[in-house]
Every structure is written in structure tokens, then in C-alpha cells.
Amino acid sequence: MQARMKSPALTLPGALDAMMALSKSVAAGDVPRSTLELMNLRASQINGCAVCLDMHSRALKKLGEPDERIFAVAAWREAPYYSDAERAALALTEATTRLADRSDPVPDEIWREAARHYSEVALASLVLSISLINLWNRLNAATRQVSGAWTAQYV
């Protein structure tokens, strides 16, 4: 496998810095890092981004997450390993990642459930985190970035 080009985030001056600054803001938004990483993993599964799947599963391992929670995130609705707050974040992740799949992209019931578990600042963090991982997924998929052991250095 070979990438079509170097990552646009590394090619365009200032792009990586802007994305990293946004990532830093998201991390300050009062959402547990493990929740953000589960969300990143789920969006990356939907989008088929091998680089991000590799990176975020490694991040979850580094955070001490058990294999069951990492491996079952694609089936989070049926798996017993997630809290109600995590389930709300994962539902929001799926809806926001799949905007074109329904006429009401993020239904009120999904938003209300997320708002029941998270403050407005935390909701802002969730929405920005979902947007950012989707940006990374799209950059990587469009340019066919290749995953590998090198991703461990970014975790």
C-alpha cells in the first residue's frame, strides 16, 4: 500500500497546528478522554479510516481500557461494557458522522440523551471532537494514508 500523497495536514502550512489546537480545546471540555477515544474509534470504523482505527485503539489500550471495550465498540448498543453517558456520546457520534443517512441527521432524542449526561461545555467538546475525527478520517481516506506501527508515536 502506498499513500497518494503526504497528509494534507502535514503539507499545508499551519493546518496541523490548527487541528492540534482544536484537539487541545476538545480535551479541555470536561469529557473523559476514554469517552473521546471511544467516539474517535467508532467514527473511524464508520468511515473506514485504518490510520485512525490503529491510533485510537492504541490510545484506548494506553489508557488502560480492556480489550472488550475496544473490540465491541462497533456493537455498543448490544454490549454491556458502556455507561449510559458513553452510549449517549456514541449515539451522537454515529448520527453526526452519518449526516446524509436520514432526513433529521441528529434526532432530538439523541441530542436530549446526550444533553442529559453532558453540560453545554461538554456537548461542545463532543460535537467538536466528532467533527475533528471526521475531518481526520476524510483526509486519510481521500489520500489513502497507510496505517502502521508509526501511529504509536502519536498516542
C-alpha positions in Angstrom: 0.0 0.0 0.0 1.1 3.5 -0.7 -0.4 6.9 0.1 -1.5 9.1 -2.8 0.4 12.0 -1.2 1.7 13.1 2.2 -1.2 14.0 4.5 -2.7 17.4 3.7 -2.5 18.3 7.4 1.3 17.9 7.1 1.5 19.5 3.7 -0.4 22.8 4.1 1.4 25.2 6.4 -0.4 25.8 9.6 -3.1 23.0 9.0 -1.7 20.6 11.6 -1.2 23.3 14.1 -4.8 24.4 13.7 -6.1 20.8 14.1 -3.9 20.2 17.1 -5.1 23.4 18.7 -8.7 22.3 18.2 -7.8 18.9 19.7 -6.4 20.6 22.7 -9.6 22.6 23.2 -11.7 19.5 22.9 -9.6 17.8 25.6 -10.3 20.6 27.9 -14.1 20.2 27.5 -14.8 18.1 30.6 -15.4 14.8 28.7 -13.3 11.8 29.9 -10.5 11.0 27.4 -11.6 7.4 27.2 -15.1 8.6 26.0 -13.5 10.8 23.4 -11.3 7.9 22.2 -14.2 5.5 22.0 -16.0 8.1 19.9 -13.0 8.5 17.7 -12.8 4.8 17.3 -16.5 4.5 16.4 -16.4 7.3 13.8 -13.3 5.8 12.3 -15.0 2.4 12.0 -17.9 4.0 10.1 -15.6 5.9 7.8 -13.1 3.1 7.3 -10.0 5.0 8.4 -7.3 2.5 9.2 -4.9 5.1 10.4 -7.4 6.4 13.0 -8.6 2.9 13.9 -5.0 2.0 14.7 -4.2 5.2 16.5 -7.3 5.4 18.7 -7.4 1.7 19.6 -3.8 2.1 20.8 -4.8 5.2 22.7 -7.5 3.3 24.5 -5.1 0.5 25.4 -2.7 3.1 26.7 -5.5 4.5 28.9 -5.9 1.0 30.4 -9.2 0.2 28.6 -9.9 -3.6 28.5 -10.0 -5.3 25.1 -13.7 -5.9 25.4 -14.5 -2.2 25.4 -12.2 -1.6 22.4 -13.3 -4.6 20.3 -17.1 -4.2 21.0 -17.4 -0.5 20.3 -18.9 -1.3 16.8 -21.7 -3.1 18.7 -22.0 -0.8 21.6 -25.8 -1.0 21.7 -25.7 -4.7 22.4 -22.5 -4.8 24.5 -22.7 -4.4 28.3 -19.4 -2.6 28.6 -20.5 1.1 28.3 -22.1 3.6 30.6 -25.3 5.4 29.7 -23.2 8.6 29.2 -20.8 6.8 26.8 -23.8 5.3 25.0 -25.2 8.8 24.5 -21.9 10.0 23.2 -21.6 7.1 20.8 -25.1 7.6 19.5 -24.3 11.3 18.9 -21.1 10.2 17.2 -22.9 7.9 14.8 -25.6 10.4 14.0 -23.2 13.3 13.4 -20.9 11.1 11.3 -23.8 9.8 9.2 -25.4 13.1 8.4 -26.8 12.1 5.0 -28.3 8.9 6.2 -31.6 10.4 7.4 -33.8 13.4 6.9 -33.2 14.5 10.5 -29.5 13.9 10.8 -29.3 14.3 14.6 -32.7 13.5 16.0 -33.9 15.3 19.1 -34.0 12.1 21.2 -30.3 11.6 20.5 -29.5 15.2 21.4 -31.6 15.1 24.5 -30.0 11.9 25.8 -26.5 13.5 25.3 -27.7 16.7 27.0 -29.0 14.6 29.9 -25.4 13.4 30.6 -23.2 16.3 29.5 -23.1 20.1 30.2 -23.1 22.6 27.4 -19.3 22.8 27.5 -19.0 19.1 27.4 -21.6 18.9 24.5 -19.4 21.5 22.6 -16.4 19.2 23.2 -18.4 16.2 21.9 -19.6 17.9 18.8 -16.1 19.4 18.0 -14.5 16.1 18.7 -16.8 14.3 16.3 -16.2 16.9 13.7 -12.5 16.7 14.1 -12.3 12.9 13.8 -14.4 13.1 10.7 -12.0 15.6 9.3 -9.1 13.3 10.0 -10.9 10.3 8.6 -11.7 12.2 5.4 -8.1 13.5 5.0 -6.7 10.0 5.5 -9.3 8.2 3.3 -9.0 10.7 0.4 -5.2 10.4 0.3 -5.1 6.7 1.2 -2.8 7.2 4.2 -1.3 3.9 5.3 -1.5 2.8 8.9 1.3 1.1 10.7 3.4 1.0 13.9 4.4 4.6 13.3 0.9 5.6 14.7 2.0 4.6 18.2 4.2 7.7 18.4 1.1 9.9 18.3 -0.7 8.3 21.1 
